[in-house]
Amino acid sequence: MKAIIYTPQPNAKRIKVYIPYKRTDFRTDIKAMDSSFWHHNQKLWSVINIETNYNKLKSIFGNDYILKESKATKPVQRRKLSEQGLKGLEELERTLTLKGMSFSTINTYKYMVSVFFSRFMNQDIKMISKDDIEGFIYQLIKENGISESFQNQMINGIKAYYEYVLGMPREFYDIKRPKKSVVIPNVLSEEEVFKIIQFPRNIKHRALLWTIYSAGLRISEVVNLRINDINSKDGYIFVKGSKGKKDRKTILSEKLIPLLRRYYIEHKPSYWLFEGQTGGKYSVGSIRKIFRRAVLGTKSNPWATVHTLRHSFATHCLQNRISMRHVQIMLGHNSPKTTEIYTKTIEINNKKIQSPLDNLFKNNTLDA
């Protein structure tokens, strides 16, 4: 039986492949590739969708493979809402705004509820049962192949409408959720981070990347930094109203301070630390472009995103024996369990850790 390479859809992030059970040689070579991943539910392997990986797969399989077209995910359809449905969305937006939820959360919930409304357009929403809702979500999974993330967002949106707008009891909208996946964050090595943050020649671009990595910031947090949030006297950065509307302090690198001073003298921002050419906050999209150019220019791992710098910050802190509690505070995590995931990203090799077997050889003579 031959291996199967599924030709990726336009803009797909990964190339998926099927390896016959008996072809252990294929599996060994796939495992050795950067970014290879085993999709347990689909029984498929995948690698990052770049031309070099595609050519590598064909080289591994030789003549023992066939090409198959990947099935595109069926888009979730929405119908034009009735006046009652539009009124329901307005009530949801008003309620969530008064509760102080973020703009992005409100928009996500509105989209999910609009899909829900379009399915039950001709029914009284208050009369829809919990079984009806779970059946609707099951249909999206089977027909549209929605992800676990989409499924959870749909449930959150429906719950928000029933709880906050209709005031329904909790047992009504206690809807079954998918089992939560334990995903290990992508992390760059210290050498890769150094090359990436040093790549930009533009001082503002370089200062942006240095700030994100050195303080473990989210991309939304760096664009919201004000000049006064940099406290060089006491050595911290103040992060106001981050995720969950929490304020926190994180570390201000001593190496970052002179770079920020040079940047300030050259660009003279007026209020926000990083401002666009016409004033106002620097755009998130521009930061992503800066980072992507740096990744390509340094030939670093192509799966890396701006958020990978935050994951790398946390991992490198733990590798350098900074306490878990300090890392938790700097990242702004409510629970130490959230921070503990980074213990799984620490690099494991015999240069950093000594095996008990090596210790045995110190005082004993053993046959290999």
Secondary structure, 3 states (H helix, E strand, C coil): CCEEEEECCCCCCEEEEECCCCCHHHHHHHHCCCCCEEECCCCEEEEECCHHHHHHHHHHHCCCEEEEECCCCCCCCCCCCCHHHHHHHHHHHHHHHHCCCCHHHHHHHHHHHHHHHHHCCCCCHHHCCHHHHHHHHHHHHHHHCCCHHHHHHHHHHHHHHHHHHCCCCHHHCCCCCCCCCCCCCCCCCHHHHHHHHHCCCCHHHHHHHHHHHHHCCCHHHHHCCEHHHEECCCCEEEEEEECCCEEEEEECCCCHHHHHHHHHHHHCCCCECCECCCCCECCHHHHHHHHHHHHHHCCCCCCCCHHHHHHHHHHHHHHCCCCHHHHHHHHCCCCHHHHHHHHHCCCCCCCCCCCHHHHHHHHCCCCC
